Structures are given as structure tokens and as C-alpha cells.
Amino acid sequence: MVRRPAPGSTGEPVRSDESIPNFRQKELITNVTETRVVVLDFGAQYNQLIARRVREAEVFCEVVPGETPLDEILARQPRAIILSGGPSSVFEPGAPRVDPRIFDTGIPVLGICYGMQLMAKELGGVVEPAPEREYGRTTLLKSQDTPLLAGIPEASTVWMSHGDVVRAVPPGFLALAATGTTPIAAMADRSRNLWAVQYHPEVHHTPLGTRMLRNFLYQIAGLSPSWRPAAFIPEAVTAIASAVGGGHALIALSGGVDSAVAAALAAKALGTRLTAILIDHGLMRAGEVNEVVAAFPELDLRVIDASETFLSALQGVTDPEKKRKIIGREFIRAFERATALVGAVDVLIQGTVYPDVIESGGKNSSTIKSHHNVGGLPDDVGFRIVEPLRWLFKDEVRRVGEELGMPAELVWRQPFPGPGLAVRIVGAVTPEKVEIVRQADRIVREEIRAAGLERHIWQAFAVLLDVRSVGVMGDGRTYGHPIVVRAVESQDGMTADWVRLPEGLLDRLASRIVGEVAGVNRVVYDLTSKPPGTIEWE
């Protein structure tokens, strides 16, 4: 165990004159800013992109389940509401619904895809199964000049993905646009401030989609571009201090930007009443533990070697979801044991970010993967969990880190998953496999850095597959593992594209990995974007 001395008298706790109640177990910081836009989630694969586009317009928004009661929605005092798309048909038994009173509040509402069909059905329009599913790029033909489609030409490219279609608008509505197969591709009731489009404006396949969304936010809802992550800092610090009260807290520190920014905020709030815990689960990258210790000299940082416990718990487990849940459980147990080092502690601060929450699933949406710090947590958590970054995307977290004056090498460090190398080993995790992927990953990072591409790539790493192939090395037959090299570019981790690495760099990566990593005789490069793949393999 490595122990850092506690910092001196710097960083006095921040106090608020306002009375904010303590957080219940698993209660989260959600009131750090005023919610301007509520996105009702009906399970669309693109709902996170809706939130991204609204944030990019510098308007704060929150995604909540589509069937959230009206009083809970109104308690957020939204200035606008967006109904997302979704995989369901409005005709299916048990299809998600919305409280129809939402359309009588006077709050501007924008329905997208399923959200448009739901709006039409609830308000007396006619929705029918389409003769043929419309999917992909198509041409939108505008028939009405309205604030929603202002600045969009009469013919523009949009992205469609639907099996039902609105055949007749509800009373009071006008059709605004059509496509070759969809007679009503946009509609509006201006008197009630209700607007809807059948296409997906949030995806990059709809080039003028951002223009339409900003028309809705600025021209229709009257919002201004005022959301800045920097404004989040004082409120988050106050909320952390209030949540912890007069006690002591632990911060889960992994060395990544999310936990680092959460630690910086917590240090402002708590000063010496904060202890940082780095759990070495045996699945860290080469040299990472020492790098983290060196990066946080001002914190009371304790490093706990729990590698044997984690690797033992993972023995023989091949299912990715089980891996993540086991790691989530063992992290909590390790933190519970860590309380013996600092005395009574009942608050654990985590660097959970919004993509973790979205990908861990909800009632109407699929679980892409259970993040160890969200869906992977056990039910009997012995701490109150405080998550000050829960509503921020990764790029927003980086902007907060810069505003806090954190070192650039820490703020712009490439993301590393909480479960570590376990989700970069396809199949069972063993100490031998961990060492193989660790050394391959080290080579990938070294070569990417040497090529000057580290800041231009969202993530670059190695994956070990659970297969073997025949090779020839030194005139002899080998039967070794393949390593997959993965490099992607992204803004926030919600979507990503593979990086076109230079041929010479790919050659060096393959030569070094095969030459330096025992047990590997083949290197391949992953050409998959997200979607359809995810960034990590598990």
C-alpha cells in the first residue's frame, strides 16, 4: 500500500448558506443547474445525440424516461420539451406513452420520429403502418415557411428510420413537409407551440438538422446559448460540501479525466476531509499506478493492491456483462474495506459521466453495457454515492478540468475503462492474458505518442481475442493469439469513427507487437465505427 501524506491547511471546506438536504444512498447531484430542456426518452438509439446537439447549442438539457409523470417534468421548470424517437410502434400493446396533458402546458414541444407519431395519435391524428419502411437518406420537401424550418431550403437531405407514418394531422395542425414516401414528414400547431418531424435531425446524416433544432430552441422556445460548463463549478462544489456535511468522504480515483475532475471539485469542497483511494485491481495499464500517484501530489492518496481479489473473482468468467458487474461489486467492497484506513466514512464520490448513465440503459432503452459504476453496482452499497459529473459529457468534463486549471496532460488523457484491461480481453481473464494485452497496449500508446497523434485520437488501445491462429516465427510453427489494434476519433464517446492511421505506423505497431509480446503472432486493425460497434470490445 502506498500512502500520500494529507495536504496541509490549504483547501478549506466550502460552505453554503442555503440548506440543501443530505443525499440518500445512491442519491445523485442533479440540481446543479437549471434544466432548460427536458428530453423524454422513448428508447431511441439516438436519444443521447439529441442531448448532445442541445448541449452543443449551449442550452442545458436532461434526458428522463418518456413516461415520467407530468408533475415531475414540470418540477424541473423546463422551457422546452423534446419527445425522442424509439423502436416501438404506437400500436404495440405496452408501447411507451406520454401524459397527454403535456401538450396543454404551453411549453414548446418538439416530437421526433416516434415522438411525432405519439403526438399525432394522442391529439387525434391518424397514424398507420407504412406500406414500406423508410430507412436512410431521403429528400425532405418543405411546403410551409415556419420558424421551425427557417433557413432550410425547399429540398434538403434528411435521415429517416421508421415503420409507421402519420396519414392525417391532428385538428389544429398543418403539414409542413413531405418526402417521396412519407406524406407528412413535419407538422405543427403554432397556437399551442407543438412541433414535430418524422426524420432524425440529431444525426450527422441530416446536414441541416442542427439548424432545425436551434430554430426550435432559440426562435420557438426563446432560449439563449448560455450553458457553460464553467458555470457548473461553484454549484457542484457547494452541492458536494452539502452532501458530505461535516464528515469525511472518499473519492474513487482511477487516473482518468473523469475521476480527476471529480477529485478536483471534491478537494475544493472538502479540503483535508477528502481521501482519494486508488484501487489497483490488477487490470491497469503498464506503469499506470505510478503515473497516477505522481499526478496527484496534493491529495491524501492511498493505493490499495486488490489485484488478487479481482482476478480471483473473475476466474473463468467469459460473459462481458458478468465481468462488469463483478468488477463493480468488488470495487465497492474494496472501498468499504478502505474505510478502515480513514475511520468512519459514509460518502463515496465517483466520476460517473452521462455516457455511462445512458449506455447502462433505462426502462425503454437497451442496455448497451453496464458500466461498473452505474449498472454494475451491487444493491447493498454501503455508501451514499455522490456523482458531481453525472450530467456532463466527456468534452464538457474536459472543459471543466481546464477551467479548474488542471494540467493539460491530465485533462486530455485518453479515456480508460473502469473495468480496465478485463474488457479488452475477450473471454476469460487470466494473469497471463492480462500481461499480454498490457504489453501490447503499452506499444500502441508509445507509437501513437511518438507519431504525435495522441491529442488527435480519442482512444487507441489493444484487444486480446479468445482465439489462436497458426503462424511462422524463426522458421518454426507458432500457435498464438491475435491482437486487435483499435483507434477511434470522437467528441464525447457516444459516437465514434475509426482512425485512418498512416500505413507506416500500422506497420510499426504490427512489427513491435509480434516481436516484443510473447504469445502473439498476428495483429489486425479494427475498421468499425460506433454505431454499429462500441468503442470497447466488451
Secondary structure by P-SEA (a helix, b strand, c coil): ccccccccccccbbbbccccccccccccccccccccbbbbbccccaaaaaaaaaaaacbbbbbccccccaaaaaaacccbbbbbbccccccccccccccccccccccbbbbccaaaaaaaaaacccccccccccccbbbbbbcccccccccccccccbbbbbcccccccccccccccccccccccccccccccbbbbccccccccccaaaaaaaaaaccccccccccccccaaaaaaaaaaaaaccbbbbbbccccaaaaaaaaaaaacccccbbbbbbcccccccaaaaaaaaaccccbbbbbcaaaaaaaaacccccaaaaaaaaaaaaaaaaaaaccccccccbbbbbccaaaaaaacccccccccccccccccccccccccccccccccaaaaaaaaaaaccccccccccccccccccccccccccaaaaaaaaaaaaaaaaaaaaacccccccccbbbbccbbbbbbccccccbbbbbbbbbbccccccbbbbbbccaaaaaaaaaaaaaccccccbbbbbcccccccccccc
